[in-house]
Amino acid sequence: GMKVKYDQQNAQADQSNLHNIAQRFVTQKYPLIFAIATPAAQSVANATSKTPIVATAVTDFAVARLVKTNELPGTNVTGSSDMNPVAAQLDLLLKFVPNAKTIGTIYNSSEINSQFQIDILKKAVARKSGLKLVEVTISNVNDVQQAAQSLIGKIDALYLPTDNVIASAVPVLTRITNRARLPIIAGEEGMTRSGALATLGVDYYELGKIAGNMGADILEGKARPETMPIRFQKTFKAKINSDTVKKIRIKVPEDVAKTAEFVTTSR
């Protein structure tokens, strides 16, 4: 195996911090840079077109303009995508709330990956007869509480995409939705462990392993980012928060319960 030293930095979701960290990493002439989430990946990619970059937690690398195509990147960037099965998640929502007429969604309008997921959701909703979608956009975590309250009484269920701002605010969100017994289907497991009802979503631990293996191949000279296709999670398992099931007093469909993994809210 290789001996590897790590320089791990957290930008705390601050764009100027991201820029400074990216510039420092490039100046240090590291042989490889890992980036987690789209803003970090874009900052590092803007700072260098030469240093190999492996990113993860990016929904669509091509849409984020990190690569030419997901199949053949053609740039110094590659990695693992957290593209979640949005249409299948909508189907999961409708199994919990089969008579739903209106579903809502809250997302950060400045996150390109969130917009991409909501575009897919709109198409999936349009294919369901008699189903409507209500969108509420936010700019930062301080907007979440008001956004959630604005939907109470207007929707039958809530869908949350994999959105960095929303993910950090799920405990605030569920304090409002649980009182209204409003089920939330989330884009990934972390949100479910934070209090959302269920997900059929990505596993960030597995995506990290995929990215790590890609990085190792680059460091060992076995591959180059330019020709390494973006990798995706291939199988998805339903995760259901048993604490939330009790709080909102909802019935778990038998066919879902048979194959799902039950989790509890992280304390």
Secondary structure, DSSP 8 states (H G I E B T S, - for coil): -----------TT-HHHHHHHHHHHHHTT-S-EEEESHHHHHHHHHH-SSS-EEEEEES-TTTTTSSS-SSS--SSEEEEE----HHHHHHHHHHHSTT--EEEEEEETT-HHHHHHHHHHHHHHHTSTT-EEEEEEESSGGGHHHHHHHHTTT-SEEEE-S-HHHHHTHHHHHHHHHHTT--EEEEEHHHHHTT-SEEEEE-HHHHHHHHHHHHHHHHTTS--GGG---EE------EEEHHHHHHHT----HHHHHH-EEE----
